[in-house]
Amino acid sequence: MSSFEVARDAWGAHALVVLHDAARDRRVRIAHRGATVLSIQVHHHGSRVELADGYRDAAELEARPSSRFAVMAPFANRIADARYRFDGADHDLQPGVPEAERAARHGFVRGVDFELQSLTADDEAAEATFATTIAADAHPGYPFAIALTIRYRLDARGLGLEVTMRNVGDRAAPCFFGWHPYFRLGDTPMGSWELQVPARTVIATDAQYIPLAGAAAQVPVDREPSLDFRAPRGVGALELNHAFADLAPDADGRRRSRLRDPATGLGLALWQERGVMLAFTADTVSRDVRRSLALEPMESLADAFNRADCADAIRLAPGAERRFRCGVEFETT
């Protein structure tokens, strides 16, 4: 009998899937709504511990406060003034919205019920694949069609994501992916946790967290020692809402940001194959301020739709597809 199992479940009116590693006592629950991870339970020092600070009930899943574990597509984070220019045409994601109220964030699929394409388990892993399509003109200011597939895989190392974006329209499209997980390491204070981000560069932003124009956005961490996490160090009272770039790869090519509680040894490594890492200490969330830390792998910078230095990375030709892989490895005993 395989140590990996899958099951279907429900949370009020919401359908869920459960991925289970029975041999290591690990369990991941994922909602069809937004293909959103709700919980990640692992076994550590003889007890089951929750690593995910996700939505606590069906009402939160519907309201989506703080975008916990959000799948972000066709853009991640913010677009300045909810406007962008692509292939010579101007686009407005919030037509008619007053200037002071404009805020385009985290894409279009957080509130979508994804189709469950497959749910499988074998001796190596438990997997669930979700899919949806962003239809052309379904959203103001985005006349492009993107088929989106999210494959979650729970194996002996942890939980991995493989995201596929395919342009099913008749014109080139701007798109890129991001993931917005919030992690906690038991009940110890976040300030005592150690963070490591292998970044040579931190992204400078304005007051609305929009990266500065051009090369001014790229600041070597040598010039910002308070934001240099290349060696593990305590989070302390530092407030983070910063993207880090030029991530150094490990020997296997994965770029890993690490979070660890030195008091218990519980830790995790958030890996990605490319892109930037945004670290957020949850100082402005609607509940449980500074009780968890978000580590957000993104293919590209916030406001990438408006940046010439991101234009090639976000462009997807008709019929073409692009993949992004990331995930979290568990460090438990």
C-alpha positions as CSV (number, residue, x, y, z in Angstrom):
1,M,0.0,0.0,0.0
2,S,1.3,3.5,-1.0
3,S,2.2,5.9,1.8
4,F,0.7,8.7,-0.3
5,E,-3.1,9.1,-0.4
6,V,-5.6,11.5,-1.9
7,A,-9.2,12.3,-0.9
8,R,-12.0,14.7,-1.6
9,D,-13.6,16.8,1.1
10,A,-15.8,19.9,1.6
11,W,-15.7,23.1,3.7
12,G,-19.2,24.4,3.8
13,A,-20.2,24.9,0.1
14,H,-16.6,24.7,-1.0
15,A,-15.0,21.5,-2.5
16,L,-11.6,20.6,-1.3
17,V,-8.9,18.0,-2.0
18,V,-6.6,16.5,0.6
19,L,-3.0,15.3,-0.2
20,H,-1.7,12.9,2.5
21,D,1.8,11.5,3.2
22,A,0.9,8.8,5.7
23,A,4.5,7.7,6.3
24,R,5.6,11.1,7.5
25,D,2.3,12.3,8.9
26,R,1.9,15.3,6.5
27,R,-1.3,16.6,5.1
28,V,-2.2,19.4,2.7
29,R,-5.7,20.7,2.1
30,I,-6.5,22.7,-1.0
31,A,-9.8,24.4,-2.0
32,H,-11.1,24.5,-5.6
33,R,-11.8,28.2,-4.9
34,G,-8.7,29.9,-6.2
35,A,-6.8,26.6,-6.1
36,T,-6.0,27.9,-2.6
37,V,-3.9,26.0,-0.1
38,L,-5.8,26.1,3.3
39,S,-3.5,24.1,5.6
40,I,-0.1,22.3,5.6
41,Q,0.3,20.0,8.6
42,V,3.6,18.3,9.3
43,H,5.0,16.1,12.1
44,H,7.7,17.6,14.3
45,H,9.0,16.4,17.7
46,G,6.2,14.0,18.1
47,S,3.4,16.4,17.4
48,R,1.4,17.7,14.4
49,V,2.2,21.3,13.6
50,E,0.4,23.7,11.2
51,L,2.8,25.6,8.9
52,A,0.2,27.5,6.9
53,D,-1.5,30.6,8.2
54,G,-4.3,30.2,5.7
55,Y,-8.0,31.1,5.7
56,R,-9.7,29.9,8.9
57,D,-13.2,29.3,7.6
58,A,-15.3,29.3,4.4
59,A,-16.3,33.0,5.0
60,E,-12.6,34.0,4.8
61,L,-12.1,31.9,1.7
62,E,-14.9,33.8,0.0
63,A,-13.8,37.3,1.3
64,R,-10.0,36.6,0.7
65,P,-8.6,38.9,3.3
66,S,-4.8,39.4,2.9
67,S,-4.7,37.1,-0.1
68,R,-3.5,34.1,2.0
69,F,-1.9,31.5,-0.3
70,A,-3.4,33.2,-3.3
71,V,-2.5,32.0,-6.8
72,M,-1.7,35.2,-8.6
73,A,-2.2,35.4,-12.3
74,P,-2.0,36.8,-14.9
75,F,0.0,39.3,-12.8
76,A,1.4,39.2,-9.2
77,N,1.4,42.0,-6.7
78,R,0.5,45.5,-8.0
79,I,0.0,47.4,-11.3
80,A,0.6,51.1,-10.9
81,D,-2.7,53.1,-11.0
82,A,-4.3,49.9,-12.5
83,R,-3.1,51.0,-16.0
84,Y,-0.5,49.7,-18.4
85,R,0.6,49.9,-22.0
86,F,1.3,46.8,-24.1
87,D,2.1,46.6,-27.8
88,G,1.3,50.2,-28.3
89,A,-2.2,50.1,-26.7
90,D,-3.2,51.6,-23.4
91,H,-5.2,49.4,-21.0
92,D,-7.2,50.4,-17.9
93,L,-8.0,47.6,-15.4
94,Q,-10.4,49.8,-13.5
95,P,-12.2,52.1,-15.9
96,G,-14.2,54.8,-14.1
97,V,-12.7,54.2,-10.7
98,P,-11.5,57.4,-9.0
99,E,-7.8,58.0,-8.7
100,A,-7.7,57.6,-5.0
101,E,-9.4,54.3,-5.0
102,R,-7.5,52.6,-7.8
103,A,-5.7,49.4,-6.8
104,A,-5.1,46.4,-9.1
105,R,-3.5,43.6,-7.2
106,H,-2.8,39.9,-7.5
107,G,-4.6,39.1,-10.7
108,F,-8.0,37.6,-11.5
109,V,-8.3,34.1,-10.2
110,R,-8.4,34.3,-6.4
111,G,-12.2,34.1,-6.5
112,V,-12.5,31.5,-9.3
113,D,-13.6,27.9,-8.7
114,F,-11.0,25.9,-10.6
115,E,-11.8,22.6,-12.3
116,L,-10.1,19.6,-10.7
117,Q,-8.5,17.9,-13.7
118,S,-6.9,15.0,-11.8
119,L,-6.3,13.6,-8.3
120,T,-3.7,10.8,-8.1
121,A,-1.4,9.0,-5.7
122,D,1.3,6.5,-6.0
123,D,4.4,5.3,-4.1
124,E,6.2,8.6,-4.9
125,A,3.7,11.4,-4.4
126,A,0.1,12.6,-4.1
127,E,-0.9,15.1,-6.8
128,A,-3.8,17.4,-7.6
129,T,-4.1,19.4,-10.9
130,F,-6.4,22.4,-11.1
131,A,-7.3,24.4,-14.3
132,T,-9.1,27.5,-15.3
133,T,-9.2,29.9,-18.3
134,I,-9.0,33.7,-18.2
135,A,-11.2,34.6,-21.1
136,A,-10.4,37.5,-23.4
137,D,-12.4,40.6,-22.3
138,A,-13.7,38.8,-19.2
139,H,-11.9,41.5,-17.2
140,P,-11.7,45.2,-18.1
141,G,-8.4,46.2,-19.5
142,Y,-7.2,42.6,-20.2
143,P,-8.3,41.5,-23.7
144,F,-6.2,38.4,-23.6
145,A,-7.0,34.7,-23.1
146,I,-4.8,32.6,-20.8
147,A,-5.3,28.9,-19.9
148,L,-3.9,28.3,-16.4
149,T,-3.0,25.0,-14.9
150,I,-1.8,24.5,-11.3
151,R,-0.3,21.1,-10.3
152,Y,0.4,20.5,-6.6
153,R,2.6,17.6,-5.7
154,L,3.2,16.4,-2.1
155,D,6.3,14.1,-2.0
156,A,8.9,13.2,0.5
157,R,10.6,16.6,0.3
158,G,7.5,18.8,0.6
159,L,4.9,20.5,-1.5
160,G,5.7,21.6,-5.1
161,L,3.8,23.7,-7.6
162,E,4.1,23.5,-11.4
163,V,2.2,26.3,-13.1
164,T,1.5,26.4,-16.8
165,M,0.3,29.5,-18.6
166,R,-0.8,29.0,-22.2
167,N,-1.9,31.8,-24.5
168,V,-5.1,30.5,-26.1
169,G,-5.9,33.9,-27.8
170,D,-5.0,35.3,-31.1
171,R,-2.6,38.0,-29.9
172,A,0.5,38.2,-27.7
173,A,-0.4,38.6,-24.0
174,P,1.4,40.0,-20.9
175,C,1.2,37.5,-18.1
176,F,3.3,36.1,-15.2
177,F,2.7,34.1,-12.1
178,G,3.1,34.5,-8.3
179,W,2.2,32.6,-5.2
180,H,1.3,34.3,-1.8
181,P,1.8,31.8,1.0
182,Y,1.9,32.8,4.7
183,F,4.0,30.5,7.0
184,R,4.1,30.1,10.7
185,L,6.5,28.0,12.8
186,G,4.3,26.9,15.6
187,D,3.4,29.4,18.3
188,T,6.7,31.1,18.9
189,P,7.0,34.8,18.1
190,M,8.0,35.7,14.5
191,G,10.7,38.0,15.8
192,S,12.6,34.9,17.0
193,W,12.6,33.1,13.7
194,E,15.6,33.2,11.4
195,L,15.2,34.2,7.8
196,Q,17.6,33.6,4.9
197,V,17.1,35.0,1.4
198,P,20.1,34.4,-1.0
199,A,19.6,37.8,-2.8
200,R,22.3,40.1,-4.0
201,T,19.7,42.9,-4.8
202,V,16.7,44.4,-3.0
203,I,14.0,46.2,-5.0
204,A,13.5,49.9,-4.1
205,T,9.9,51.1,-4.3
206,D,7.7,54.2,-3.8
207,A,5.2,54.6,-0.9
208,Q,2.7,52.4,-2.8
209,Y,5.2,49.6,-3.2
210,I,5.7,50.2,-6.9
211,P,9.3,49.6,-8.0
212,L,11.2,52.7,-9.0
213,A,11.7,53.2,-12.7
214,G,14.5,51.5,-14.5
215,A,17.8,50.7,-12.8
216,A,16.9,52.8,-9.8
217,A,14.9,49.8,-8.6
218,Q,17.9,47.6,-8.3
219,V,19.8,48.2,-5.0
220,P,22.7,45.9,-3.9
221,V,22.0,44.5,-0.5
222,D,25.6,45.6,0.4
223,R,24.2,49.1,0.5
224,E,21.2,48.1,2.6
225,P,22.6,46.0,5.4
226,S,19.3,45.9,7.3
227,L,17.9,44.0,4.4
228,D,20.8,41.6,3.8
229,F,19.6,38.1,4.6
230,R,22.2,36.2,2.6
231,A,23.3,34.6,6.0
232,P,20.5,33.5,8.3
233,R,19.5,36.0,10.9
234,G,16.7,36.8,13.2
235,V,13.7,38.8,11.9
236,G,13.4,40.7,15.1
237,A,11.3,43.9,14.9
238,L,12.1,44.5,11.2
239,E,9.1,45.3,9.0
240,L,9.5,43.6,5.7
241,N,7.5,44.2,2.5
242,H,10.4,43.9,0.1
243,A,11.1,42.0,-3.1
244,F,14.6,40.5,-3.4
245,A,16.2,39.7,-6.8
246,D,19.4,38.2,-8.2
247,L,18.8,35.1,-6.1
248,A,21.8,32.7,-5.9
249,P,21.0,29.1,-6.8
250,D,21.9,26.0,-4.8
251,A,23.8,23.2,-6.5
252,D,20.5,21.8,-7.9
253,G,19.6,25.1,-9.6
254,R,16.8,25.9,-7.1
255,R,16.9,29.3,-5.3
256,R,15.9,28.7,-1.7
257,S,14.7,31.2,0.9
258,R,14.7,29.7,4.4
259,L,12.7,30.2,7.5
260,R,13.6,28.5,10.8
261,D,12.8,28.6,14.5
262,P,16.1,28.0,16.3
263,A,14.3,27.1,19.5
264,T,12.5,24.1,18.0
265,G,14.5,23.3,14.9
266,L,11.3,23.5,12.8
267,G,11.9,25.1,9.4
268,L,11.1,25.3,5.8
269,A,12.7,26.2,2.5
270,L,10.7,28.1,-0.1
271,W,12.3,27.3,-3.5
272,Q,11.8,28.7,-7.0
273,E,13.6,28.1,-10.3
274,R,13.8,31.8,-11.2
275,G,12.2,35.2,-10.5
276,V,12.1,37.3,-7.4
277,M,11.2,36.6,-3.8
278,L,9.0,39.0,-1.8
279,A,9.1,38.7,2.0
280,F,6.3,40.3,4.0
281,T,6.1,40.3,7.8
282,A,2.3,40.7,7.8
283,D,2.3,44.1,9.6
284,T,-0.8,45.3,7.7
285,V,-3.0,42.2,7.6
286,S,-6.6,42.2,8.9
287,R,-5.9,39.7,11.6
288,D,-3.0,38.2,13.5
289,V,-0.5,40.9,12.8
290,R,3.1,39.6,12.7
291,R,1.9,36.0,13.5
292,S,3.2,34.7,10.2
293,L,5.6,35.6,7.4
294,A,4.8,35.5,3.7
295,L,7.4,34.3,1.3
296,E,6.1,35.0,-2.2
297,P,7.9,33.6,-5.2
298,M,7.1,35.6,-8.3
299,E,8.2,35.3,-11.9
300,S,8.8,39.0,-12.2
301,L,8.6,42.3,-10.4
302,A,5.5,44.1,-9.2
303,D,4.2,46.4,-12.0
304,A,6.0,44.3,-14.6
305,F,3.4,45.2,-17.2
306,N,4.8,48.7,-17.1
307,R,8.5,47.9,-17.1
308,A,10.7,47.7,-20.2
309,D,13.2,45.5,-18.2
310,C,10.4,42.9,-17.7
311,A,8.8,43.1,-21.2
312,D,10.5,40.0,-22.6
313,A,9.9,37.9,-19.5
314,I,6.1,38.5,-19.4
315,R,5.4,38.4,-23.1
316,L,3.6,35.2,-24.3
317,A,3.0,34.6,-28.0
318,P,-0.3,33.2,-29.3
319,G,-0.2,29.4,-28.8
320,A,2.9,29.5,-26.6
321,E,3.1,28.4,-23.0
322,R,5.4,29.1,-20.1
323,R,6.0,27.2,-16.9
324,F,7.0,28.3,-13.4
325,R,8.0,25.9,-10.7
326,C,8.2,26.6,-7.0
327,G,7.4,24.9,-3.7
328,V,8.2,24.5,0.0
329,E,10.5,21.8,1.5
330,F,9.8,20.8,5.1
331,E,12.6,20.7,7.7
332,T,11.3,18.5,10.5
333,T,12.4,15.9,12.9
